[in-house]
Amino acid sequence: MKQALVTVAKRGVKVKVIYDSLGSRGQRHGFFRELEKAGGQAEPFFGHRKSPIHSPRFNYRAHRKIVVIDGKIGYIGGFNVGDQYLGKSKYFGYWRDTHLRIVGNAVIALQSRFFMDWNATIKGDKKRDKLVYADNYFPLSQVQGTTSIQVVSSGPDNDNEAIKLGYLKLISSANKVIDIQTPYLIPDDSVYEALSVAALSGVKVRIMIPSKPDHPFVYRATQYFAHALLDKGAEIYQYEPGFLHAKTFVVDDELVSIGSANVDFRSFKLNFETNAFCYDRKLVQQLKESFEKDLANCSRLDKGYFARQSLWLRFKQHFSRLLAPIL
């Protein structure tokens, strides 16, 4: 992928990359030297090139996954750039994710989001490289699309928790079915109560989670909340072939959300996230069919599954639940 960026940079394409220092741990900035020599630019989020751990903003991570090409094509979803996301990790195995390709005027919102993040990231002498509005970045769209899309961003720079509020709206508007895929199920009180009310009121709430951990405490907390929501009437499914990393909400026949935000405290309060909320029956049907296909590769968790767990495992789940606000 780096070579693809280098190639287009050499022929004059303006290439700009923002990467999260902690999320890219193990990768040095020198990885981008060839791209910079070709005329591209790469900047670590918040400028943490040396030691992000020493920063007071250590907890504030760039979790957005955005690509914008020529201001005409945009990508948004859960997919990062790394070998494990291609299924090359022996531990994680097959990587199940969901990403959305957008053309049309919704790309303007993704481009604007990148502009704001880029201008907030560059520091010092590099401020002269700030992005400003220009027609070549925001070309008029000739696409006659049919999907209404809201691109919603949230992060610690704003107290509104806009994506969480969007999730709450989706849950409260459901009349029949809520299908959720998330690698981390650690909802705060408001989302937990909304899901509980939906399940108790007769809405079919189906939640799909991974079968293996990538973070031990996070996984045990996810198991805790899966058990709790199962007791409220939700259906809990565990994806078996590999690691489930998709972050999708599908509600009834009309609404879907695809983006970077998990159902957890960190995505709601600490990470910089972006989701696309889409209003399109055809897209909803595609996601429903995808969910059904994934169910064929899942095991359904029941009360017996949790009853058979050891006391030590249940202790770890309850202990991890106590850590939920900082996971």
Beta strands, then each sheet from edge to edge (+ up, - down):
strand 1: 16-19
strand 2: 41-44
strand 3: 66-69
strand 4: 73-77
strand 5: 94-96
strand 6: 99-103
strand 7: 148-154
strand 8: 177-181
strand 9: 185-186
strand 10: 204-210
strand 11: 235-239
strand 12: 242-244
strand 13: 248-251
strand 14: 255-259
strand 15: 263-264
strand 16: 273-279
strand 17: 298-301
sheet 1: 1+ 2+
sheet 2: 3+ 4- 6+
sheet 3: 5+ 12+
sheet 4: 7+ 16- 14+ 13- 8+ 10+ 11+ 17-
sheet 5: 9+ 15+
end
